Amino acid sequence: MEGNDPKHIARALGNVARSKGMSEIAKKSGLGRQALYRALSEDGNPTLETLLGVLDALGLQLTVQPRAA
């Protein structure tokens, strides 16, 4: 996340989701499996809703904090 590169973040999250089983992540997140593959691919551009759904399905959460000075 530190690099702030959306494509890198989507790809990394996709790798984690695939390692846990994309069908299971799709089921837990309420999102379509094919849509997840597309959104979390190298050229994907997931919506905030998709991102939050996948993070929740993985047992993760998005946290915002001030940058270190």
mmCIF file of the C-alpha atoms, coordinates in Angstrom:
data_MODEL
# 
_entry.id   MODEL 
# 
loop_
_atom_site.group_PDB 
_atom_site.id 
_atom_site.type_symbol 
_atom_site.label_atom_id 
_atom_site.label_alt_id 
_atom_site.label_comp_id 
_atom_site.label_asym_id 
_atom_site.label_entity_id 
_atom_site.label_seq_id 
_atom_site.pdbx_PDB_ins_code 
_atom_site.Cartn_x 
_atom_site.Cartn_y 
_atom_site.Cartn_z 
_atom_site.occupancy 
_atom_site.B_iso_or_equiv 
_atom_site.pdbx_formal_charge 
_atom_site.auth_seq_id 
_atom_site.auth_comp_id 
_atom_site.auth_asym_id 
_atom_site.auth_atom_id 
_atom_site.pdbx_PDB_model_num 
ATOM 1  C CA . MET A 1 1  ? 0.000   0.000   0.000   1.00 0.00 ? 1  MET A CA 1 
ATOM 2  C CA . GLU A 1 2  ? 2.914   2.322   0.705   1.00 0.00 ? 2  GLU A CA 1 
ATOM 3  C CA . GLY A 1 3  ? 3.693   2.807   -2.980  1.00 0.00 ? 3  GLY A CA 1 
ATOM 4  C CA . ASN A 1 4  ? 0.159   4.112   -3.675  1.00 0.00 ? 4  ASN A CA 1 
ATOM 5  C CA . ASP A 1 5  ? 0.100   2.261   -7.002  1.00 0.00 ? 5  ASP A CA 1 
ATOM 6  C CA . PRO A 1 6  ? -3.500  1.101   -7.526  1.00 0.00 ? 6  PRO A CA 1 
ATOM 7  C CA . LYS A 1 7  ? -2.525  -1.569  -10.065 1.00 0.00 ? 7  LYS A CA 1 
ATOM 8  C CA . HIS A 1 8  ? 0.073   -3.010  -7.699  1.00 0.00 ? 8  HIS A CA 1 
ATOM 9  C CA . ILE A 1 9  ? -2.432  -3.060  -4.822  1.00 0.00 ? 9  ILE A CA 1 
ATOM 10 C CA . ALA A 1 10 ? -5.126  -4.737  -6.953  1.00 0.00 ? 10 ALA A CA 1 
ATOM 11 C CA . ARG A 1 11 ? -2.668  -7.330  -8.239  1.00 0.00 ? 11 ARG A CA 1 
ATOM 12 C CA . ALA A 1 12 ? -1.330  -8.090  -4.742  1.00 0.00 ? 12 ALA A CA 1 
ATOM 13 C CA . LEU A 1 13 ? -4.845  -8.413  -3.332  1.00 0.00 ? 13 LEU A CA 1 
ATOM 14 C CA . GLY A 1 14 ? -5.725  -10.686 -6.256  1.00 0.00 ? 14 GLY A CA 1 
ATOM 15 C CA . ASN A 1 15 ? -2.749  -12.906 -5.455  1.00 0.00 ? 15 ASN A CA 1 
ATOM 16 C CA . VAL A 1 16 ? -3.875  -13.224 -1.849  1.00 0.00 ? 16 VAL A CA 1 
ATOM 17 C CA . ALA A 1 17 ? -7.480  -13.897 -2.872  1.00 0.00 ? 17 ALA A CA 1 
ATOM 18 C CA . ARG A 1 18 ? -6.406  -16.595 -5.345  1.00 0.00 ? 18 ARG A CA 1 
ATOM 19 C CA . SER A 1 19 ? -4.226  -18.241 -2.696  1.00 0.00 ? 19 SER A CA 1 
ATOM 20 C CA . LYS A 1 20 ? -7.271  -18.447 -0.389  1.00 0.00 ? 20 LYS A CA 1 
ATOM 21 C CA . GLY A 1 21 ? -9.559  -19.659 -3.181  1.00 0.00 ? 21 GLY A CA 1 
ATOM 22 C CA . MET A 1 22 ? -11.322 -17.185 -5.439  1.00 0.00 ? 22 MET A CA 1 
ATOM 23 C CA . SER A 1 23 ? -14.619 -19.094 -5.307  1.00 0.00 ? 23 SER A CA 1 
ATOM 24 C CA . GLU A 1 24 ? -14.646 -18.876 -1.509  1.00 0.00 ? 24 GLU A CA 1 
ATOM 25 C CA . ILE A 1 25 ? -13.740 -15.166 -1.566  1.00 0.00 ? 25 ILE A CA 1 
ATOM 26 C CA . ALA A 1 26 ? -16.492 -14.529 -4.113  1.00 0.00 ? 26 ALA A CA 1 
ATOM 27 C CA . LYS A 1 27 ? -19.011 -16.373 -1.930  1.00 0.00 ? 27 LYS A CA 1 
ATOM 28 C CA . LYS A 1 28 ? -17.991 -14.546 1.266   1.00 0.00 ? 28 LYS A CA 1 
ATOM 29 C CA . SER A 1 29 ? -17.879 -11.138 -0.407  1.00 0.00 ? 29 SER A CA 1 
ATOM 30 C CA . GLY A 1 30 ? -21.110 -11.546 -2.369  1.00 0.00 ? 30 GLY A CA 1 
ATOM 31 C CA . LEU A 1 31 ? -19.291 -10.666 -5.588  1.00 0.00 ? 31 LEU A CA 1 
ATOM 32 C CA . GLY A 1 32 ? -19.050 -12.663 -8.800  1.00 0.00 ? 32 GLY A CA 1 
ATOM 33 C CA . ARG A 1 33 ? -15.959 -14.815 -9.241  1.00 0.00 ? 33 ARG A CA 1 
ATOM 34 C CA . GLN A 1 34 ? -15.283 -13.650 -12.797 1.00 0.00 ? 34 GLN A CA 1 
ATOM 35 C CA . ALA A 1 35 ? -15.771 -10.017 -11.785 1.00 0.00 ? 35 ALA A CA 1 
ATOM 36 C CA . LEU A 1 36 ? -13.216 -10.521 -9.007  1.00 0.00 ? 36 LEU A CA 1 
ATOM 37 C CA . TYR A 1 37 ? -10.696 -12.023 -11.418 1.00 0.00 ? 37 TYR A CA 1 
ATOM 38 C CA . ARG A 1 38 ? -11.112 -8.996  -13.710 1.00 0.00 ? 38 ARG A CA 1 
ATOM 39 C CA . ALA A 1 39 ? -11.055 -6.393  -10.937 1.00 0.00 ? 39 ALA A CA 1 
ATOM 40 C CA . LEU A 1 40 ? -8.024  -7.925  -9.233  1.00 0.00 ? 40 LEU A CA 1 
ATOM 41 C CA . SER A 1 41 ? -5.988  -8.518  -12.367 1.00 0.00 ? 41 SER A CA 1 
ATOM 42 C CA . GLU A 1 42 ? -2.939  -6.518  -13.420 1.00 0.00 ? 42 GLU A CA 1 
ATOM 43 C CA . ASP A 1 43 ? -5.177  -4.279  -15.543 1.00 0.00 ? 43 ASP A CA 1 
ATOM 44 C CA . GLY A 1 44 ? -8.067  -4.289  -13.078 1.00 0.00 ? 44 GLY A CA 1 
ATOM 45 C CA . ASN A 1 45 ? -9.501  -1.245  -11.397 1.00 0.00 ? 45 ASN A CA 1 
ATOM 46 C CA . PRO A 1 46 ? -11.622 -2.463  -8.466  1.00 0.00 ? 46 PRO A CA 1 
ATOM 47 C CA . THR A 1 47 ? -14.259 -0.224  -6.995  1.00 0.00 ? 47 THR A CA 1 
ATOM 48 C CA . LEU A 1 48 ? -14.069 0.680   -3.337  1.00 0.00 ? 48 LEU A CA 1 
ATOM 49 C CA . GLU A 1 49 ? -17.021 -1.670  -2.774  1.00 0.00 ? 49 GLU A CA 1 
ATOM 50 C CA . THR A 1 50 ? -15.100 -4.554  -4.360  1.00 0.00 ? 50 THR A CA 1 
ATOM 51 C CA . LEU A 1 51 ? -11.946 -3.733  -2.429  1.00 0.00 ? 51 LEU A CA 1 
ATOM 52 C CA . LEU A 1 52 ? -13.786 -3.617  0.888   1.00 0.00 ? 52 LEU A CA 1 
ATOM 53 C CA . GLY A 1 53 ? -15.713 -6.800  0.118   1.00 0.00 ? 53 GLY A CA 1 
ATOM 54 C CA . VAL A 1 54 ? -12.546 -8.732  -0.682  1.00 0.00 ? 54 VAL A CA 1 
ATOM 55 C CA . LEU A 1 55 ? -10.711 -7.384  2.356   1.00 0.00 ? 55 LEU A CA 1 
ATOM 56 C CA . ASP A 1 56 ? -13.646 -8.367  4.581   1.00 0.00 ? 56 ASP A CA 1 
ATOM 57 C CA . ALA A 1 57 ? -13.794 -11.845 3.034   1.00 0.00 ? 57 ALA A CA 1 
ATOM 58 C CA . LEU A 1 58 ? -10.086 -12.217 3.794   1.00 0.00 ? 58 LEU A CA 1 
ATOM 59 C CA . GLY A 1 59 ? -10.598 -11.092 7.380   1.00 0.00 ? 59 GLY A CA 1 
ATOM 60 C CA . LEU A 1 60 ? -8.753  -7.819  6.757   1.00 0.00 ? 60 LEU A CA 1 
ATOM 61 C CA . GLN A 1 61 ? -9.707  -4.174  7.109   1.00 0.00 ? 61 GLN A CA 1 
ATOM 62 C CA . LEU A 1 62 ? -8.615  -0.943  5.494   1.00 0.00 ? 62 LEU A CA 1 
ATOM 63 C CA . THR A 1 63 ? -7.182  1.585   7.933   1.00 0.00 ? 63 THR A CA 1 
ATOM 64 C CA . VAL A 1 64 ? -6.367  5.242   7.269   1.00 0.00 ? 64 VAL A CA 1 
ATOM 65 C CA . GLN A 1 65 ? -3.750  7.060   9.287   1.00 0.00 ? 65 GLN A CA 1 
ATOM 66 C CA . PRO A 1 66 ? -1.597  10.175  8.913   1.00 0.00 ? 66 PRO A CA 1 
ATOM 67 C CA . ARG A 1 67 ? 1.674   9.783   7.048   1.00 0.00 ? 67 ARG A CA 1 
ATOM 68 C CA . ALA A 1 68 ? 4.825   9.725   9.088   1.00 0.00 ? 68 ALA A CA 1 
ATOM 69 C CA . ALA A 1 69 ? 6.646   13.038  8.925   1.00 0.00 ? 69 ALA A CA 1 
# 
